[in-house]
Amino acid sequence: MNSRKKLIAGNWKMNKTSADAVLLVNEIVAEVGRQTVVDVVVCPPFTSLESVSRALDGSAVKLGAQNMHPEASGAFTGEVSAPMLRAFFTTHVILGHSERRAYFGETDALVNRKVLAALKNQLKPIVCVGETLAEREAGTTLKVVQTQLEAGLEGVSKELAASLIIAYEPVWAIGTGKVATTAQAQEVHAFIRGLLTKLYGEPVAQKVRILYGGSMKPSNAPDLLAQNDIDGGLIGGASLEARGFVELVTAAAAASAP
């Protein structure tokens, strides 16, 4: 058993009004807000960050954002900066999600700028990497993941690298009901840990948590979380209702037991 603390992060995407968000987070806090065996992060839309931050006050659940701009301020209409996130006591930020890459044209270079800005502002970046179905079928999964990871982490120092969280999201398994087999998921997670070892050395690579982001559900979570290099989940649809999300936290706690 490794010493990395499991992490379950909920990516709410473009769902929940501010009032809805508070209702959901109150349910989550009531169930898992006091436990500290597993790190729990919720990532609501920007419009709900302030209300959710207040609702989380005094609990062990942490607040994350779904994206951010690399600059601290300026003429960037519609964007949100790291200092703005920090003002709401945000601790984590999702960067390079496949939907940002696919729908909004985010490049590895832009993701890299965001990663560096997040670390500079004491935010823990959840850096997403993963292949499309075409890339998986072409046998280029590991090459795609390597390119995204190395480019996305360019210039990240060894000292800051331990604050990184990597999320492997096979794009073909997001919201489709398809799930990578446990073996497929572990293979890529182990490959990512190997890349981190080459970049930063074994001690740092063993500290970095790697999350699975491809339709983790209460039914498949125990097997996935039992794998040596799968340290938690970046949860989409299953994070939008408290019961399923809490079940995933419970599964992660069970997987953490000695």
CORNORJO-V104265 format. One record per residue. N is the residue number from 1. RES is the residue in one small letter. SS is DSSP state (H for helix, E for strand, C for the rest). PSI is psi in whole degrees, -180 to 180 (NA if undefined). OMEGA is omega as a letter, one per 30 degrees, with the letter a starting at -180 (999 if undefined). Layout:
N:RES:SS:PSI:OMEGA
N:RES:SS:PSI:OMEGA
This chain:
1:m:C:127:l
2:n:C:169:a
3:s:C:4:a
4:r:C:132:l
5:k:C:131:l
6:k:C:150:a
7:l:E:127:l
8:i:E:117:a
9:a:E:131:l
10:g:E:120:l
11:n:E:104:a
12:w:C:-10:a
13:k:C:-147:a
14:m:C:67:a
15:n:C:151:l
16:k:C:122:l
17:t:C:174:l
18:s:H:-42:a
19:a:H:-43:l
20:d:H:-40:a
21:a:H:-41:a
22:v:H:-41:l
23:l:H:-46:a
24:l:H:-46:a
25:v:H:-31:l
26:n:H:-39:l
27:e:H:-43:a
28:i:H:-46:a
29:v:H:-39:a
30:a:H:-32:a
31:e:H:-45:a
32:v:H:13:a
33:g:C:-13:a
34:r:C:-19:a
35:q:C:149:a
36:t:C:9:l
37:v:C:-37:a
38:v:C:138:l
39:d:E:132:l
40:v:E:130:l
41:v:E:135:l
42:v:E:138:a
43:c:E:86:l
44:p:C:172:l
45:p:C:161:a
46:f:H:-38:a
47:t:H:-16:a
48:s:H:1:a
49:l:H:-43:a
50:e:H:-46:a
51:s:H:-39:l
52:v:H:-38:l
53:s:H:-44:l
54:r:H:-41:a
55:a:H:-28:a
56:l:H:-12:a
57:d:C:127:l
58:g:C:-7:l
59:s:C:172:l
60:a:C:-6:l
61:v:C:135:a
62:k:E:159:a
63:l:E:132:l
64:g:E:159:l
65:a:E:164:a
66:q:C:-9:a
67:n:C:169:l
68:m:C:161:l
69:h:E:147:a
70:p:C:-24:a
71:e:C:153:a
72:a:C:-28:l
73:s:C:173:l
74:g:C:-172:a
75:a:C:71:a
76:f:C:77:a
77:t:C:130:l
78:g:C:2:a
79:e:C:165:a
80:v:C:136:a
81:s:E:167:l
82:a:H:-45:l
83:p:H:-34:l
84:m:H:-40:l
85:l:H:-43:a
86:r:H:-31:a
87:a:C:-22:l
88:f:C:14:a
89:f:C:31:l
90:t:C:138:a
91:t:C:-22:a
92:h:E:156:l
93:v:E:132:l
94:i:E:129:a
95:l:E:139:l
96:g:C:25:l
97:h:C:147:a
98:s:H:-32:l
99:e:H:-35:l
100:r:H:-40:a
101:r:H:-45:a
102:a:H:-44:a
103:y:H:-25:a
104:f:H:10:l
105:g:C:25:a
106:e:C:131:a
107:t:C:166:l
108:d:H:-36:a
109:a:H:-41:l
110:l:H:-42:l
111:v:H:-41:l
112:n:H:-44:l
113:r:H:-40:l
114:k:H:-41:l
115:v:H:-47:a
116:l:H:-40:l
117:a:H:-39:l
118:a:H:-49:a
119:l:H:-38:l
120:k:H:-30:a
121:n:C:22:l
122:q:C:31:l
123:l:C:142:l
124:k:E:113:l
125:p:E:134:l
126:i:E:97:a
127:v:E:120:a
128:c:E:135:l
129:v:E:154:l
130:g:C:162:a
131:e:C:155:l
132:t:C:172:l
133:l:H:-42:l
134:a:H:-41:l
135:e:H:-39:l
136:r:H:-45:a
137:e:H:-26:l
138:a:C:-4:l
139:g:C:20:a
140:t:C:15:a
141:t:H:-54:a
142:l:H:-35:l
143:k:H:-44:l
144:v:H:-48:a
145:v:H:-42:l
146:q:H:-45:a
147:t:H:-47:a
148:q:H:-42:a
149:l:H:-50:a
150:e:H:-41:a
151:a:H:-39:a
152:g:H:-26:a
153:l:C:10:l
154:e:C:128:l
155:g:C:-1:l
156:v:C:122:a
157:s:C:159:l
158:k:H:-35:a
159:e:H:-36:a
160:l:H:-16:a
161:a:H:-31:a
162:a:C:-18:l
163:s:C:-11:a
164:l:C:148:l
165:i:E:131:l
166:i:E:137:l
167:a:E:119:l
168:y:E:116:l
169:e:C:102:l
170:p:C:111:a
171:v:H:-33:a
172:w:H:-11:a
173:a:H:7:a
174:i:C:116:l
175:g:C:8:a
176:t:C:-13:a
177:g:C:-15:l
178:k:C:145:l
179:v:C:138:l
180:a:C:146:l
181:t:C:160:l
182:t:H:-41:a
183:a:H:-42:l
184:q:H:-44:a
185:a:H:-48:a
186:q:H:-39:l
187:e:H:-47:a
188:v:H:-39:l
189:h:H:-44:l
190:a:H:-39:l
191:f:H:-44:l
192:i:H:-43:l
193:r:H:-37:l
194:g:H:-41:l
195:l:H:-42:l
196:l:H:-35:l
197:t:H:-43:l
198:k:H:-38:a
199:l:H:-40:a
200:y:H:-5:a
201:g:C:158:a
202:e:H:-47:a
203:p:H:-42:l
204:v:H:-46:a
205:a:H:-32:a
206:q:C:-15:l
207:k:C:-27:a
208:v:C:130:l
209:r:E:137:a
210:i:E:119:a
211:l:E:152:l
212:y:E:129:a
213:g:C:38:a
214:g:C:74:l
215:s:C:53:l
216:m:C:131:a
217:k:C:165:l
218:p:H:-30:a
219:s:H:-34:a
220:n:H:-8:a
221:a:H:-45:a
222:p:H:-44:l
223:d:H:-44:a
224:l:H:-46:a
225:l:H:-14:l
226:a:C:-13:a
227:q:C:146:a
228:n:C:-32:a
229:d:C:7:l
230:i:C:110:a
231:d:C:11:l
232:g:E:-161:a
233:g:E:146:l
234:l:E:109:a
235:i:E:128:l
236:g:C:-100:a
237:g:H:-40:a
238:a:H:-6:l
239:s:H:-2:a
240:l:C:-4:l
241:e:C:142:a
242:a:H:-42:a
243:r:H:-52:a
244:g:H:-40:a
245:f:H:-44:l
246:v:H:-38:l
247:e:H:-36:l
248:l:H:-39:l
249:v:H:-41:l
250:t:H:-41:l
251:a:H:-39:l
252:a:H:-37:l
253:a:H:-41:l
254:a:H:-39:l
255:a:H:-20:a
256:s:H:-14:a
257:a:C:140:a
258:p:C:NA:999
